[in-house]
Amino acid sequence: MRGSESALHLLWGDVLEVPEASGTPERPSASGDAPAAGPGTPPDAPSGPRPRRRGRTTLIVATAAVLGLVAGTCAGFLVQAHRAPTKLPSLSQPAVTRAEGPGPDPLSAAQDHRVKTDGDLRKLLIARPKGAREAHWADKDGWLDLADYAESYEKPADAFPDLISDQFRRAVVVGWDQGSASTVEIRLVQFRQEDGLEAAEYAEGGYYWAEKEGGTRSWPVPGTGDGMAYVHTRPDTEPGYLPVYSAEAHAWRGDIAMEIWVYDSKPISKDRIMDLAERQVGRL
C-alpha cells in the first residue's frame, strides 16, 4: 500500500492503480459537476487501466510448439528403431536359360546400312570409266585424312578445327581426266554423328555455295531427300587460258556426304552431272 492508494498487481507485471475506498463517500457539489482535481493530480491523468503488454505469452507458446515438435520427432525415431526391419525383395534375378544351337546370321548390307558404310569406304565410289585417265592430283590409295580434306578448302587453317568439332571420321576420293580439258572429282565424307547430323549439314553447305554463283541452274537428284545438281553456265576466264565451265552435285545419306565436281572447257550438260550423281547415290 502506498499513501492513500493500493496497488493491484496483475499478471506479467501490469499494475492497476485504484483509489483506496474511504469510509465516507464524497458528497457531490451543488452544481452537479465532477469534483475538481486536487493540487497533486495531473489534469490529463488517464481514468482507466493501462493496456496489457504483449510478447511474453507469444514467446512461451512458440517455445512450447518447438519443444513439442522436437519431442514428437524423437519419439517417432525411437518407435521406428524398435520395429523389426522390413525385408526388401531380392535384387538378383533368376538365371535365364541360354538357347542352344547356332546364333542368327548377321544382317546383310541390304538389311543394315552400316554394314556397307563401316567397311572399306572406297568400295562405295563409282568406278572410273573406261578410257579415262586417273587424275594426277588424286591420291593413289583413295583415302583422304583430316589434313588432306582440310586442304581442299580456301582457308585450310579455319577448316581444320571445324572438321574436328564436326566429328570428321574419314573421306575417300576418286578422280579422272577425259580428253584434253575435262576433269571429274568425287568425294565421300563420313562423320561420326554422335551429336548431330553433320553429313546433312555439310550437304546443305554445298547447296548454299553452289546457289550463290551467278548463272546457275539446278535440279533435284532422284533417290535423295534433298540432294541437288548444279550447272554453272558462266565460265571462269583468265587471259591466256581456256574458259573453265563447272558443274557440281551434293547429297547425303546416313553419315556420308557426297560431293561431285566436273570441270570442262566447254559447257557441261545436265545429263552429264545427273548421271554421275544418280549412279553415286545408288551405291550408298
C-alpha positions in Angstrom: 0.0 0.0 0.0 1.3 3.4 -0.9 -0.1 6.7 0.6 -3.9 6.6 0.1 -3.8 4.2 -2.8 -3.4 0.4 -3.0 -1.6 -1.4 -5.9 -3.2 -4.4 -7.5 -0.5 -6.4 -9.3 -1.7 -8.2 -12.4 -0.2 -11.0 -14.5 3.2 -10.2 -16.2 3.8 -7.2 -14.0 1.0 -4.9 -15.1 -0.3 -2.7 -12.3 -3.8 -1.3 -12.0 -4.0 1.5 -9.5 -7.3 2.1 -7.8 -8.1 4.7 -5.2 -8.5 3.4 -1.7 -12.1 3.4 -0.6 -12.8 5.8 2.2 -15.3 5.3 4.9 -17.4 8.3 3.9 -18.4 8.8 0.3 -17.7 12.1 -1.2 -20.6 14.5 -1.5 -21.2 15.8 -4.9 -21.0 19.5 -5.4 -24.1 21.6 -5.5 -23.5 22.4 -9.2 -23.5 18.7 -10.2 -20.1 18.9 -11.8 -17.3 16.3 -11.2 -15.0 17.0 -8.3 -12.2 19.3 -9.2 -8.7 17.9 -9.5 -6.6 18.2 -6.4 -3.3 20.0 -6.3 -1.4 16.7 -6.7 -3.4 15.3 -9.6 -2.3 15.9 -13.2 -5.0 17.5 -15.3 -4.9 14.8 -18.1 -4.4 11.7 -15.9 -5.9 8.5 -17.5 -9.1 7.3 -15.9 -8.7 3.6 -16.9 -6.1 0.9 -16.5 -3.0 0.8 -18.8 -3.2 -1.7 -21.8 -1.7 -5.1 -21.2 1.8 -5.7 -22.7 2.2 -8.4 -25.3 5.2 -10.6 -26.2 5.9 -12.9 -23.3 2.8 -15.1 -23.9 3.7 -15.4 -27.6 7.2 -16.4 -26.8 6.1 -19.1 -24.4 3.6 -20.6 -26.9 6.2 -20.7 -29.7 8.8 -22.3 -27.4 6.2 -24.9 -26.4 5.4 -25.7 -30.1 9.1 -26.2 -30.9 9.6 -28.4 -27.9 6.6 -30.4 -28.9 7.8 -30.8 -32.5 11.3 -32.0 -31.3 9.8 -34.4 -28.8 7.4 -35.8 -31.4 10.3 -36.3 -33.9 12.4 -38.1 -31.3 9.5 -40.3 -30.3 9.0 -41.3 -33.9 12.6 -42.2 -34.4 12.6 -44.3 -31.2 9.4 -46.1 -32.3 10.9 -46.9 -35.7 14.2 -48.0 -34.3 12.5 -50.7 -32.2 10.4 -52.1 -35.1 11.6 -55.2 -37.0 13.2 -54.3 -40.3 11.1 -54.8 -43.4 12.5 -57.3 -45.8 13.2 -56.0 -49.3 12.8 -58.0 -52.4 15.9 -59.6 -53.8 17.9 -57.7 -56.4 19.1 -60.9 -58.1 17.1 -62.3 -60.9 16.6 -66.0 -61.8 19.1 -67.3 -64.3 17.9 -67.3 -67.9 18.5 -70.5 -69.8 20.5 -69.8 -72.9 19.2 -71.1 -76.2 21.1 -73.9 -77.8 22.2 -74.1 -81.3 23.9 -71.5 -83.6 23.1 -67.8 -83.3 21.3 -65.8 -86.0 23.1 -64.9 -89.2 24.5 -61.3 -89.3 22.4 -58.8 -91.3 23.3 -58.3 -94.9 24.3 -54.9 -96.4 20.8 -54.7 -97.8 19.3 -55.0 -94.3 21.8 -52.9 -92.4 23.2 -49.7 -93.9 26.2 -49.6 -91.5 27.5 -52.9 -92.9 28.4 -51.0 -96.0 29.5 -47.7 -94.5 31.6 -49.2 -91.8 33.6 -51.2 -94.3 36.1 -50.0 -96.9 34.6 -46.7 -98.0 36.5 -46.8 -101.3 34.3 -49.7 -102.5 31.3 -47.3 -102.5 32.8 -45.0 -105.0 31.8 -45.4 -108.7 34.4 -46.8 -110.9 36.5 -44.7 -113.3 35.0 -45.1 -116.8 36.9 -47.0 -119.5 39.3 -44.8 -121.4 39.6 -42.2 -118.6 42.9 -41.5 -117.1 43.5 -41.3 -113.4 43.8 -37.7 -112.3 47.3 -36.7 -111.4 46.1 -34.9 -108.3 44.2 -37.8 -106.8 45.7 -39.9 -104.0 46.9 -43.3 -105.2 45.2 -45.2 -102.4 42.0 -43.1 -102.5 42.0 -42.1 -98.8 41.8 -38.5 -97.5 42.8 -37.9 -93.9 41.7 -34.8 -92.0 44.6 -32.6 -93.1 44.2 -33.6 -96.8 40.5 -32.9 -96.7 41.0 -29.5 -95.0 43.4 -28.5 -97.8 40.5 -28.6 -100.2 39.0 -25.5 -98.6 40.0 -22.0 -99.4 41.1 -21.5 -95.8 42.5 -24.8 -94.5 43.6 -23.3 -91.2 40.0 -22.5 -90.4 38.5 -25.7 -91.9 40.8 -28.0 -89.8 39.3 -27.2 -86.3 35.8 -27.0 -87.7 36.1 -30.5 -89.1 37.4 -31.8 -85.7 34.4 -30.2 -83.9 32.0 -31.6 -86.6 33.4 -35.1 -85.8 35.0 -35.8 -89.1 35.7 -39.6 -89.4 37.3 -40.2 -92.8 37.0 -39.4 -96.5 37.7 -41.1 -99.8 38.2 -39.7 -103.3 38.2 -40.8 -106.9 39.0 -38.6 -109.9 39.8 -38.9 -113.6 40.6 -36.9 -116.7 38.9 -37.2 -120.0 40.0 -35.6 -123.2 42.3 -32.6 -123.0 40.4 -30.4 -120.5 37.8 -32.4 -118.7 38.1 -33.5 -115.1 35.8 -35.3 -112.6 36.2 -35.5 -108.9 34.0 -37.4 -106.4 34.4 -37.4 -102.6 32.6 -39.3 -99.9 33.0 -37.7 -96.5 31.9 -39.7 -93.4 31.2 -38.3 -89.9 30.7 -40.0 -86.5 27.5 -38.1 -85.9 27.3 -38.6 -82.2 25.8 -35.2 -81.5 24.0 -34.2 -84.8 23.5 -34.8 -88.5 26.8 -33.4 -89.7 26.6 -35.1 -93.1 23.3 -33.3 -93.8 24.8 -30.0 -92.6 27.8 -30.4 -95.0 25.5 -31.1 -97.9 23.4 -28.0 -97.1 26.6 -26.0 -97.1 27.3 -27.3 -100.6 23.8 -26.2 -101.7 24.4 -22.7 -100.3 27.6 -22.0 -102.0 26.5 -23.6 -105.3 23.4 -21.4 -105.5 25.4 -18.2 -104.8 27.2 -18.4 -108.1 25.6 -16.4 -110.9 24.2 -18.1 -114.0 23.4 -21.4 -112.1 20.8 -23.9 -113.0 19.7 -26.6 -110.5 17.7 -29.8 -110.3 16.9 -32.3 -107.5 18.7 -35.6 -107.6 16.3 -38.6 -107.7 16.6 -41.1 -104.9 17.7 -38.4 -102.3 15.7 -36.5 -99.8 17.1 -33.1 -100.8 20.2 -33.8 -103.0 20.8 -31.2 -105.8 22.7 -31.0 -109.0 24.0 -27.7 -110.4 25.3 -26.5 -113.7 27.2 -23.1 -113.8 26.7 -21.6 -117.2 29.2 -18.7 -116.7 32.8 -19.9 -117.1 35.8 -18.8 -115.2 38.1 -17.0 -117.6 41.7 -15.8 -117.3 43.8 -14.3 -120.1 45.9 -16.9 -121.9 43.8 -19.8 -120.6 40.8 -21.7 -121.9 37.4 -20.9 -120.2 36.5 -23.3 -117.4 32.9 -24.4 -117.0 31.8 -26.3 -113.9 29.0 -28.4 -112.5 28.5 -29.9 -109.1 26.2 -32.2 -107.1 25.7 -32.6 -103.3 23.7 -35.1 -101.4 23.8 -37.1 -98.2 22.7 -40.5 -96.9 23.1 -41.6 -93.3 26.5 -40.4 -92.0 28.1 -39.9 -95.5 28.1 -36.6 -97.5 28.6 -36.9 -101.3 30.4 -34.2 -103.3 30.9 -34.2 -107.1 32.7 -31.7 -109.3 33.0 -31.6 -113.0 35.2 -29.2 -115.0 35.5 -28.7 -118.7 36.5 -26.2 -121.3 33.0 -26.4 -122.9 29.5 -26.1 -121.3 28.5 -29.1 -119.2 25.1 -30.7 -119.8 22.5 -31.5 -117.2 22.5 -35.2 -118.2 26.2 -35.5 -117.5 26.2 -34.2 -113.9 22.9 -36.0 -113.2 24.2 -39.3 -114.4 27.2 -39.1 -112.1 25.1 -38.1 -109.1 22.4 -40.8 -109.6 25.0 -43.6 -110.0 27.0 -42.5 -107.0 23.9 -42.1 -104.7 22.8 -45.5 -105.8 25.9 -47.1 -104.2 25.3 -45.5 -100.8 
